[in-house]
Amino acid sequence: MLNDKIAFIGAGRMACAIASGLRAKGVPAEQISAYDPAESAVKSFTALTGAACAASMGEALKNARIVIFAVKPQYAVSAFDEAREFLNEKLLISIAAGLTISRLTELSGGLSRIIRVMPNTPALVGAGMSCYCGAPGATEEDLTKASEILSSFGLCRKVPESMLDAVTGLSGSGPAYVLEFIMALADGGVYAGLPRDAAIELAAQTVFGSALMVLKRGNEHPAVLRDAVISPGGTTARGVAALDEGAFRSVVMRAVIAAAERSAELGRK
């Protein structure tokens, strides 16, 4: 269990998800603090995590050894302007989309121990997928601590920073694609005669169970698991043929690539 005091800059939904994961892993509430100027965010953070929010940035950060930057990118400059004087010698973990390590170094006033993270929204239910990379000045201990934090609300993987745009296009934006798929499955079920509530439950559980098979049976390629469902001349074979007619896999690939390209554009800005 982490023994360092952890402070959040920003107390929004992702900060709540991370803090809730830490609490579930046994990190005591008094070891966590946060600062957010929005009163609604403060109330939600305290209610969901049991951890107190400080009245000022300085109060939140003064005794922390790890700072998690959970502010939307458009507010990053003003947030760092307020936090910079309190960041000396701390480990900074940023989940702000599009902010590169070099930009974070600049905004933080030259911090060397920085971890950049791309999480995703299933973190809100403890099933997140996070990829992270460290600045040259981040130590192995820093990376281990980041991994421990990220593992508290899902899976995590260390990648080179050059891969984070692709990560954004796939797992960062991916929940939206999956939810679109669940909606489409449910719509098909309704068309075929199911009531809406049943169709949504069937669709969501089918996606969940299929994903779990891929994760739990990692030695089997998804194509092998798919082929086990397809009987010659059967119902699934006809359904898969319909997906192929609509270029389903190609459309999903293009969505991932488009989102990755947009992530790179935003990073350059």
matplotlib code that plots the C-alpha trace (Angstrom):
import matplotlib.pyplot as plt

x = [0.0, 1.2, 2.4, 2.9, 0.4, -1.4, -2.9, -5.2, -5.3, -8.9, -11.6, -13.7, -15.0, -11.6, -10.1, -13.0, -12.4, -8.7, -9.2, -12.0, -9.8, -7.1, -9.5, -10.7, -7.1, -6.8, -5.3, -6.8, -8.8, -6.5, -3.7, -5.6, -6.3, -7.7, -8.2, -10.9, -12.4, -15.8, -18.0, -19.9, -16.8, -15.6, -18.9, -18.9, -15.2, -15.7, -19.0, -17.6, -14.1, -14.4, -11.3, -11.3, -10.8, -8.5, -9.6, -6.5, -4.0, -1.2, -3.0, -3.8, -0.2, 2.0, 2.5, 1.9, 4.7, 2.6, 0.5, -2.1, -2.9, -6.6, -7.5, -9.0, -6.2, -7.8, -7.4, -3.9, -2.0, -4.0, -3.9, -0.1, 0.3, -1.4, 0.3, 3.8, 5.4, 4.2, 5.4, 9.1, 10.6, 7.2, 6.2, 3.7, 1.3, -0.8, -4.0, -4.6, -5.1, -2.7, -0.2, 3.2, 5.9, 7.9, 4.9, 4.2, 7.9, 7.5, 4.2, 5.4, 8.5, 11.0, 9.9, 11.9, 9.8, 6.8, 4.5, 2.1, -1.1, -3.9, -6.7, -10.3, -13.8, -14.4, -12.1, -15.3, -16.5, -13.0, -12.5, -10.2, -7.4, -4.5, -1.2, 1.6, 5.1, 7.8, 10.0, 13.7, 14.0, 11.3, 12.9, 11.9, 10.4, 8.3, 7.1, 6.3, 4.2, 2.3, 1.6, 0.3, -2.0, -3.3, -3.8, -6.2, -8.9, -8.2, -5.4, -2.4, 0.5, 3.8, 4.3, 6.7, 5.2, 5.2, 2.4, 0.1, -1.8, -2.6, -3.6, -5.9, -7.5, -8.0, -8.6, -9.1, -11.9, -12.8, -15.5, -17.6, -17.2, -18.2, -21.2, -22.3, -22.0, -24.0, -26.7, -26.7, -26.9, -29.9, -31.6, -31.3, -32.7, -35.7, -36.3, -36.3, -38.9, -37.2, -38.3, -35.8, -34.7, -34.0, -32.2, -29.9, -29.1, -28.4, -26.2, -24.2, -23.6, -22.7, -20.0, -18.8, -18.6, -16.9, -14.3, -13.7, -13.1, -10.4, -8.7, -9.1, -8.1, -5.2, -3.5, -6.3, -6.6, -10.0, -10.5, -10.3, -12.9, -15.1, -14.9, -16.1, -19.4, -19.8, -21.5, -21.4, -24.5, -25.8, -27.2, -23.9, -22.4, -25.1, -24.8, -21.0, -21.6, -23.9, -21.1, -18.6, -21.0, -21.0, -17.2, -17.7, -14.0, -12.7, -15.1, -13.9, -10.2, -10.8, -12.4, -9.4, -7.0, -9.0, -9.1, -5.3, -4.6, -6.8, -4.9, -1.7, -3.1, -4.2, -0.8, 0.9, -1.4]
y = [0.0, 3.5, 5.5, 8.8, 11.6, 12.2, 15.5, 16.1, 19.3, 19.0, 17.0, 16.0, 12.6, 11.1, 12.4, 10.8, 7.5, 7.4, 8.4, 5.9, 3.2, 4.1, 4.1, 0.6, -0.6, 0.6, 4.1, 6.0, 9.1, 11.4, 10.4, 12.0, 15.7, 17.7, 21.2, 22.4, 25.9, 24.4, 23.8, 21.0, 19.1, 19.5, 18.1, 15.1, 14.3, 14.3, 12.3, 9.6, 9.2, 10.3, 12.5, 16.2, 19.0, 21.9, 25.5, 26.5, 25.0, 25.5, 23.8, 20.8, 20.4, 21.4, 17.9, 15.8, 13.8, 12.8, 15.3, 14.1, 16.7, 16.1, 19.3, 19.7, 20.8, 24.2, 25.1, 23.8, 27.1, 28.8, 25.7, 25.4, 29.2, 28.7, 25.4, 25.9, 27.3, 24.2, 21.5, 21.4, 17.9, 16.2, 13.4, 14.8, 12.4, 14.1, 12.7, 15.8, 14.7, 16.1, 17.7, 16.2, 15.6, 18.5, 20.8, 19.6, 20.2, 23.8, 24.4, 23.0, 25.2, 22.5, 19.4, 16.4, 13.6, 13.5, 10.7, 11.2, 9.0, 8.3, 6.7, 6.1, 6.5, 2.9, 3.9, 5.3, 1.7, 0.3, -1.1, 1.4, 1.0, 3.4, 3.7, 5.7, 6.9, 8.7, 11.7, 11.1, 12.3, 9.8, 7.0, 3.4, 4.0, 6.8, 4.5, 1.7, 4.2, 5.4, 1.7, 1.0, 4.0, 3.2, -0.4, 0.6, 1.4, -1.1, -2.3, -0.3, -0.6, 1.3, 2.6, 5.0, 8.6, 8.3, 5.7, 7.8, 9.3, 5.7, 4.9, 7.9, 6.8, 3.2, 3.0, 6.7, 7.2, 3.5, 3.5, 5.7, 3.2, 0.3, 2.2, 2.9, -0.8, -1.7, 0.8, -0.8, -4.3, -3.3, -1.5, -4.7, -6.7, -4.3, -4.6, -8.4, -8.2, -7.7, -5.0, -2.1, -2.9, -6.5, -5.6, -3.2, -5.7, -8.5, -6.2, -4.9, -8.3, -9.8, -7.2, -7.5, -11.3, -11.3, -8.8, -10.9, -14.0, -12.1, -11.0, -14.3, -16.5, -14.4, -17.3, -17.5, -14.9, -13.2, -14.8, -18.2, -17.2, -15.8, -18.9, -21.0, -19.2, -19.6, -22.8, -23.6, -22.2, -21.0, -17.8, -16.2, -16.9, -14.9, -12.1, -11.9, -11.8, -8.8, -7.0, -7.7, -6.2, -3.0, -3.0, -3.1, -3.8, -1.2, 1.5, 0.7, 0.9, 4.2, 5.6, 4.6, 6.1, 9.4, 9.8, 9.2, 11.7, 14.3, 13.6, 14.3, 17.6, 18.7, 17.9, 20.1, 23.0]
z = [0.0, -0.8, 2.2, 0.5, 0.9, -2.5, -3.6, -6.5, -8.5, -9.7, -8.1, -11.1, -12.1, -13.0, -9.8, -7.9, -9.7, -8.9, -5.3, -4.9, -6.3, -3.8, -0.9, -2.0, -1.9, 1.7, 1.3, 4.3, 3.6, 5.6, 3.1, 0.3, -0.4, -3.3, -4.4, -6.9, -7.2, -8.1, -5.0, -6.7, -7.5, -3.9, -2.5, -4.9, -4.2, -0.4, -0.6, -2.9, -1.4, 2.2, 1.7, 2.4, -0.1, 0.9, 0.9, -1.2, -3.6, -1.1, 1.7, -0.6, -1.9, 1.1, 2.6, -0.5, -2.1, -5.1, -7.0, -9.5, -12.1, -13.1, -14.8, -18.2, -20.7, -21.4, -17.7, -17.3, -17.6, -14.9, -12.6, -12.9, -12.3, -9.0, -8.1, -9.4, -6.2, -4.2, -6.6, -5.8, -5.5, -5.8, -8.2, -10.7, -12.4, -15.1, -16.7, -18.7, -22.3, -24.9, -22.5, -23.4, -20.9, -22.4, -22.0, -18.4, -17.6, -18.9, -17.1, -13.8, -13.7, -14.6, -12.6, -13.6, -12.0, -14.2, -15.3, -18.2, -18.2, -20.6, -18.6, -19.8, -18.4, -17.3, -14.4, -13.0, -12.2, -11.4, -14.8, -16.4, -18.9, -18.4, -20.3, -18.9, -19.6, -17.5, -18.1, -18.2, -14.6, -13.3, -11.3, -11.3, -7.9, -9.4, -12.2, -9.6, -7.6, -10.7, -11.6, -8.1, -8.3, -11.8, -10.9, -8.1, -10.7, -13.5, -15.7, -16.7, -19.1, -19.6, -23.1, -24.9, -25.1, -28.9, -28.5, -26.4, -29.4, -30.6, -27.0, -27.0, -30.3, -29.0, -25.2, -24.5, -27.1, -27.3, -24.7, -27.0, -29.8, -27.6, -26.3, -29.8, -30.5, -27.4, -28.6, -32.1, -30.7, -28.5, -31.4, -33.4, -30.6, -30.3, -34.1, -33.7, -30.9, -27.6, -25.1, -24.8, -21.2, -22.0, -25.2, -23.4, -20.7, -23.2, -25.3, -22.4, -20.7, -24.1, -24.7, -21.1, -21.2, -24.5, -23.3, -20.2, -22.3, -24.3, -21.0, -19.2, -22.1, -23.3, -25.0, -27.5, -30.3, -30.5, -33.9, -32.3, -29.7, -32.4, -34.6, -31.7, -31.9, -35.6, -36.8, -40.6, -42.2, -38.9, -37.4, -36.4, -39.8, -41.4, -38.9, -39.4, -43.1, -42.6, -40.6, -43.4, -45.9, -43.9, -43.6, -39.8, -38.9, -41.4, -40.0, -36.4, -37.5, -39.2, -36.0, -33.9, -36.5, -36.8, -33.1, -32.8, -35.5, -33.7, -30.5, -32.3, -33.7, -30.2, -28.8, -31.4, -30.4]

ax = plt.figure().add_subplot(projection="3d")
ax.plot(x, y, z, "-o")
ax.set_aspect("equal")
plt.show()
